[in-house]
Amino acid sequence: MDRPQQPLTRDDIASGLRNIGVHAGMGLMVHSSLRSFGRVDGGAATVVAALMDVITPAGTLLMPTFNHGAPFEPGGAGVFDPRTTRTLNGAIPDHFWRLSGVTRSLDPTHAFAAWGANAGRYIAGHHRALTMGPQSPLGLLHADGGHALLLGVGYGSNTFHHVVEMSTAAPCLGRRTEAYPVLLPDGRRVMGRTWGWREHACPITDHTRYAAHMQARGLDRTGQIGACRATLFALHDCYEVVAEALRDGLDGYPPCRACTPGRACTIRPRVVAETAPSDWDEARHCPRPDSVAWTY
C-alpha cells in the first residue's frame, strides 16, 4: 500500500528551486499552480517564502496579478483597485501581491507585482508604458537578463511571449487602446490605459507552438519539486525563439508581417465598449503629452 505523500516544506521547495538553477540575486518572473505541488505545508505562503529565500532581497521576484477585465464585467466592481482587486492567476500570486514590501502596478487589467532589489523601478512606470512592452515590468526584467519560471504550468502561461509581440509591434495588439477606471491609493479615480486584446488567438504564441523549439534547442531546464514540474529559462533565449517565429512564421502559420501581399497574419485588435484612440506616441515611445497617465 502506498504511503500518503508527506507535505512539502519550505526547505523542500527551496532545495528544488536551487536544483533547477534558481539562485540568489536572480531576477525571476514566476507563473504557477499551487495544486501542481500536491500537498504543501502552509500552502501558497510557503511557496512564496521559499522563492524569496532562494533569490534573496538582492534578486527581484515578479508575478502576474492580472484580473483579465473581470472587475468590468456585469456584476463586477467596475473599477481596478490595486489595494483590493484579486488576481485570477492563482493562489500563489494572490498571496504574493498582498505581502508587505511587495509593490503592485496600476495597469487596470494586467497589473504586475514585484519584490526585491528592482521592484520599485520595474513597477513605477507601468501605467505609462505599453502593457507588455519593453518598458513594462516584464520588459525591464528581460533587459536586465532575467529568467522565467513555470511552476506546474506550461508555456501557455508564459506572459513573456506577449512582450516579444509588443516589442516587435505585432499588429494584432492595440497599443494602449482600451481605457478602464482605476482607483488610485490617494482616492482619485482615473481612466487607466491598457492594451487592446486581439480578436482571435495567435496560433504561434497563444497556442505555444514555439515551445517545442525552446525544448529542441535545449533552452529550458526542467525538474520536479514534489509533484510539480518546474521549467526555468532565460528571457533572452525565449525572445529570440518567439521573435524568429513571428518574423518568419511557424508550422505553416504566417508571420506577423510579410513582403509578399497576402502572406501576413490578418488578426487585429478587438473592438469593445472600452476601446479608445491610442494615447501612445510612437516616435517618443511614451504617452502623448495630453495623456491622463502623466497626472498620476
C-alpha positions as CSV (number, residue, x, y, z in Angstrom):
1,M,0.0,0.0,0.0
2,D,1.4,3.4,-1.0
3,R,2.1,5.8,1.8
4,P,0.4,9.2,1.6
5,Q,2.7,11.9,0.2
6,Q,4.3,14.0,3.0
7,P,3.5,17.7,2.7
8,L,6.3,19.7,1.0
9,T,8.0,22.1,3.4
10,R,9.6,25.5,2.7
11,D,13.0,23.8,2.7
12,D,11.9,21.1,0.3
13,I,10.7,23.7,-2.2
14,A,13.8,25.9,-1.8
15,S,16.0,22.9,-2.4
16,G,14.0,22.0,-5.6
17,L,14.3,25.6,-6.9
18,R,18.1,25.6,-6.4
19,N,18.4,22.2,-8.1
20,I,16.9,23.6,-11.4
21,G,19.1,26.7,-11.3
22,V,17.3,29.4,-9.3
23,H,19.8,31.3,-7.2
24,A,20.5,34.3,-5.1
25,G,20.4,37.6,-6.9
26,M,18.3,36.3,-9.8
27,G,15.6,38.3,-11.5
28,L,12.7,35.9,-11.8
29,M,9.2,36.0,-13.3
30,V,7.0,33.2,-11.9
31,H,3.9,31.6,-13.3
32,S,2.4,28.9,-11.0
33,S,-0.1,26.4,-9.9
34,L,-0.3,25.7,-6.2
35,R,-2.3,22.5,-6.9
36,S,0.5,21.1,-9.0
37,F,2.8,20.7,-6.0
38,G,0.5,18.2,-4.3
39,R,0.4,18.8,-0.5
40,V,2.3,21.9,0.7
41,D,2.6,22.6,4.4
42,G,1.4,26.2,4.6
43,G,0.1,26.4,1.1
44,A,0.8,29.4,-1.1
45,A,2.6,31.3,1.7
46,T,5.2,28.5,1.8
47,V,5.9,28.6,-1.9
48,V,6.3,32.4,-1.9
49,A,8.6,32.2,1.2
50,A,10.8,29.6,-0.5
51,L,11.1,31.7,-3.6
52,M,12.2,34.7,-1.5
53,D,14.6,32.6,0.5
54,V,16.3,31.4,-2.7
55,I,16.6,34.6,-4.7
56,T,17.1,36.8,-1.6
57,P,16.4,40.5,-1.4
58,A,19.4,41.0,-3.8
59,G,17.2,39.5,-6.6
60,T,13.8,40.5,-7.9
61,L,10.7,38.4,-7.8
62,L,7.9,39.3,-10.3
63,M,4.5,37.7,-10.6
64,P,1.3,38.4,-12.7
65,T,-1.6,39.8,-10.8
66,F,-3.9,40.1,-13.8
67,N,-7.7,40.4,-13.4
68,H,-8.3,40.0,-17.2
69,G,-11.0,42.5,-17.1
70,A,-13.2,40.7,-14.5
71,P,-14.0,43.9,-12.5
72,F,-15.5,45.5,-15.6
73,E,-17.8,42.6,-16.4
74,P,-21.5,42.7,-15.4
75,G,-21.7,42.4,-11.6
76,G,-18.1,43.4,-11.1
77,A,-16.8,46.2,-9.0
78,G,-16.5,48.5,-12.1
79,V,-13.0,49.7,-11.1
80,F,-9.5,48.3,-10.6
81,D,-8.3,49.0,-7.0
82,P,-4.6,47.9,-6.7
83,R,-5.2,47.5,-2.9
84,T,-8.1,45.1,-3.1
85,T,-8.7,43.6,-6.6
86,R,-7.8,39.9,-6.6
87,T,-5.9,38.3,-9.3
88,L,-7.2,35.4,-11.5
89,N,-3.7,34.0,-11.8
90,G,-3.9,31.6,-8.9
91,A,-3.3,31.3,-5.1
92,I,0.4,31.9,-5.2
93,P,0.4,35.4,-6.8
94,D,-2.8,36.3,-5.0
95,H,-0.9,35.7,-1.7
96,F,2.3,37.4,-3.0
97,W,0.9,40.8,-4.0
98,R,-0.8,41.3,-0.6
99,L,2.5,41.0,1.3
100,S,4.3,43.9,3.0
101,G,7.2,45.0,0.8
102,V,5.6,43.9,-2.4
103,T,4.7,46.6,-5.0
104,R,1.8,46.3,-7.5
105,S,1.5,48.2,-10.7
106,L,-1.5,50.3,-11.9
107,D,-2.4,48.7,-15.3
108,P,-6.2,48.2,-15.0
109,T,-6.3,44.7,-16.3
110,H,-2.8,43.4,-16.3
111,A,-1.0,44.6,-13.2
112,F,2.3,43.0,-12.1
113,A,3.6,42.7,-8.5
114,A,7.3,42.7,-7.6
115,W,9.5,42.3,-4.6
116,G,13.3,42.7,-4.2
117,A,16.1,44.9,-5.5
118,N,14.5,46.2,-8.6
119,A,10.8,46.0,-7.6
120,G,10.2,49.8,-7.4
121,R,11.9,50.5,-10.8
122,Y,10.0,47.8,-12.6
123,I,6.6,48.7,-11.2
124,A,6.7,52.5,-11.0
125,G,6.1,53.4,-14.7
126,H,3.9,50.6,-15.9
127,H,0.8,52.8,-16.3
128,R,2.9,55.0,-18.7
129,A,4.2,52.0,-20.7
130,L,2.8,49.6,-23.2
131,T,1.2,46.9,-21.1
132,M,3.7,44.2,-22.3
133,G,6.2,46.4,-24.0
134,P,9.9,47.0,-23.4
135,Q,9.3,49.4,-20.5
136,S,6.7,47.1,-18.8
137,P,7.8,45.3,-15.6
138,L,8.5,42.1,-17.6
139,G,10.2,44.0,-20.4
140,L,12.6,45.6,-17.9
141,L,13.3,42.2,-16.4
142,H,14.2,41.0,-19.8
143,A,16.6,43.9,-20.4
144,D,18.3,43.1,-17.1
145,G,18.9,39.5,-18.1
146,G,16.1,37.9,-16.2
147,H,14.6,34.5,-16.2
148,A,11.1,32.9,-16.1
149,L,10.0,30.0,-14.0
150,L,6.9,27.9,-14.8
151,L,5.8,26.0,-11.7
152,G,3.3,23.3,-12.7
153,V,2.1,25.2,-15.8
154,G,3.1,25.1,-19.4
155,Y,4.2,27.7,-21.9
156,G,0.6,28.7,-22.4
157,S,1.0,30.6,-19.1
158,N,4.2,32.3,-20.3
159,T,3.3,36.0,-20.4
160,F,6.7,36.9,-21.8
161,H,5.7,35.9,-25.4
162,H,3.4,38.9,-25.3
163,V,6.4,41.1,-24.5
164,V,8.0,39.9,-27.7
165,E,4.9,40.6,-29.6
166,M,4.6,44.2,-28.4
167,S,8.3,44.8,-28.7
168,T,8.2,43.8,-32.3
169,A,5.0,45.8,-32.9
170,A,2.8,42.9,-33.7
171,P,-0.3,44.5,-35.4
172,C,-2.8,42.2,-33.5
173,L,-2.4,44.0,-30.2
174,G,-3.7,47.5,-29.5
175,R,-1.1,49.9,-28.1
176,R,-2.9,51.4,-25.1
177,T,-6.3,51.3,-26.9
178,E,-8.6,50.3,-24.1
179,A,-9.5,52.5,-21.1
180,Y,-10.9,51.4,-17.7
181,P,-11.4,53.1,-14.3
182,V,-8.6,52.8,-11.7
183,L,-8.9,53.8,-8.1
184,L,-5.6,55.2,-7.0
185,P,-4.2,54.8,-3.5
186,D,-4.8,58.5,-2.9
187,G,-8.5,58.1,-3.6
188,R,-8.6,59.6,-7.1
189,R,-10.4,57.7,-9.9
190,V,-8.7,57.9,-13.3
191,M,-9.2,56.2,-16.6
192,G,-6.1,53.9,-17.0
193,R,-5.0,52.6,-20.3
194,T,-4.1,49.0,-21.2
195,W,-3.6,47.0,-24.4
196,G,-6.3,46.1,-26.8
197,W,-6.5,42.3,-26.9
198,R,-6.7,40.6,-30.3
199,E,-9.9,39.5,-31.9
200,H,-8.6,35.9,-32.3
201,A,-6.0,33.7,-30.8
202,C,-2.4,33.8,-32.2
203,P,-1.6,30.3,-33.5
204,I,2.1,30.8,-32.7
205,T,2.1,32.3,-29.2
206,D,-1.4,31.6,-27.7
207,H,-1.2,28.0,-28.9
208,T,2.5,27.9,-27.8
209,R,3.8,26.3,-31.0
210,Y,7.2,27.9,-30.2
211,A,7.6,25.8,-27.0
212,A,8.8,22.8,-28.9
213,H,11.6,24.9,-30.4
214,M,12.7,26.1,-26.9
215,Q,12.9,22.4,-25.8
216,A,14.6,21.1,-29.0
217,R,17.3,23.8,-28.7
218,G,17.9,22.9,-25.1
219,L,17.0,26.4,-23.9
220,D,15.0,25.4,-20.9
221,R,15.8,23.4,-17.8
222,T,13.2,21.2,-16.1
223,G,12.9,19.4,-12.7
224,Q,10.5,18.1,-10.2
225,I,9.5,19.8,-6.9
226,G,7.2,17.3,-5.3
227,A,4.5,16.6,-7.9
228,C,5.2,20.0,-9.6
229,R,7.1,20.0,-12.9
230,A,9.2,23.2,-12.9
231,T,10.6,24.8,-16.1
232,L,13.3,27.6,-16.0
233,F,14.5,29.6,-19.0
234,A,16.3,32.8,-19.8
235,L,14.0,35.5,-21.2
236,H,16.7,36.4,-23.7
237,D,16.5,32.9,-25.2
238,C,12.7,32.9,-25.3
239,Y,12.8,36.3,-27.0
240,E,15.0,35.0,-29.8
241,V,12.8,32.0,-30.4
242,V,9.5,33.8,-30.4
243,A,10.8,36.8,-32.4
244,E,12.0,34.4,-35.1
245,A,8.7,32.6,-35.2
246,L,6.8,35.9,-35.5
247,R,9.1,37.2,-38.2
248,D,9.2,34.0,-40.4
249,G,6.0,32.2,-39.5
250,L,5.9,28.7,-37.9
251,D,4.4,25.3,-38.7
252,G,2.7,26.7,-41.8
253,Y,1.2,29.7,-39.9
254,P,2.1,33.1,-41.4
255,P,4.3,35.7,-39.9
256,C,3.1,39.0,-38.4
257,R,4.2,40.8,-41.5
258,A,5.4,39.8,-44.9
259,C,6.8,41.4,-48.0
260,T,4.6,39.2,-50.2
261,P,0.9,40.5,-50.1
262,G,-1.5,38.1,-48.6
263,R,1.1,36.1,-46.6
264,A,1.0,38.1,-43.4
265,C,-1.3,37.3,-40.4
266,T,-4.6,39.2,-40.6
267,I,-5.6,39.1,-36.9
268,R,-6.1,42.6,-35.5
269,P,-7.1,44.1,-32.1
270,R,-10.7,43.6,-30.9
271,V,-13.2,46.5,-30.7
272,V,-15.1,46.6,-27.4
273,A,-17.1,49.3,-25.5
274,E,-13.8,50.3,-23.8
275,T,-11.9,50.8,-27.0
276,A,-10.4,54.3,-27.3
277,P,-7.9,56.0,-29.6
278,S,-4.4,55.2,-28.6
279,D,-2.6,57.8,-26.4
280,W,0.8,56.4,-27.4
281,D,3.4,58.5,-29.1
282,E,5.3,56.0,-31.4
283,A,8.2,58.4,-32.1
284,R,8.9,59.2,-28.4
285,H,7.9,55.7,-27.0
286,C,5.8,57.2,-24.3
287,P,2.2,58.5,-23.8
288,R,1.4,61.7,-25.6
289,P,1.7,64.9,-23.5
290,D,-2.1,65.2,-23.1
291,S,-2.5,61.6,-21.8
292,V,-4.0,61.3,-18.3
293,A,-1.2,58.9,-17.5
294,W,1.1,61.9,-16.7
295,T,-1.3,63.1,-13.9
296,Y,-0.6,60.1,-11.6
